[in-house]
């Protein structure tokens, strides 16, 4: 029975929905200014203390064995007054994105998955960031001597499979002795255009653990929406740079 509970319909959204009912009263453990209404972080203490829900209801949605100060997700208040949030689903490799009204009425929810673990993350902020009227979620792909990041950019919660991710990072062994490639980026939003500032580096890993850079290149790539999906303006040039 314990193994079946994670798959029961509607269970994944419980923590999100309940959290958003009292979003205005949530105090982020990372905020020094106290109570916030426009954005914040989500902890087990937030969910359980404020909403007074039965722990068994969320047992497989959030990790109730985690310290009460652990951060499980993040939320923002939207321009329309609703809340968008992203919370880790421990029964699967992924996060639940949810939009709900202040009274807790759930309008939309979608699960975004990644492979194995967040190898491309720098912290919980990667589960939800805001750029103007857009939001991002970073998903990771893993493999043998490989970690890649795909960035989903959206202003409305839609199924993950209906989106096309933007390459955010790649770390991989080139197959040539001790030579590795490391693609990193910094994103900015200009109106409805995504600009990715890429740095592509090839380096040799020495026996002492230090790296010797063999080649480093830079590229600023612009992405626009075409038929509802993000695409590079000069896809031939961008792909040649990313996957060299």
ABEGO torsion letter per residue (X at the ends): XAAAAAABBGAAAAAAAAAAAAAAABBBAABAAEBBAABEBBBAAAAAAAAGBBAAAAAAABBAABBAABBAEBBBBBAAGBBBBBBBBAABBEBBBBBBBAAGBBABBBBBBBBGBBAABAEAAAABBBBEABBBBBBBBBBBGBBBBBBBBBABBBBAAABBBBBABBBBBAGBEABBBBBBBBBBBBEABBBBBBBBBBBBBBAAGBBBBABBBBBBBBBBBBGGBBBBABAAAAAAAAAX
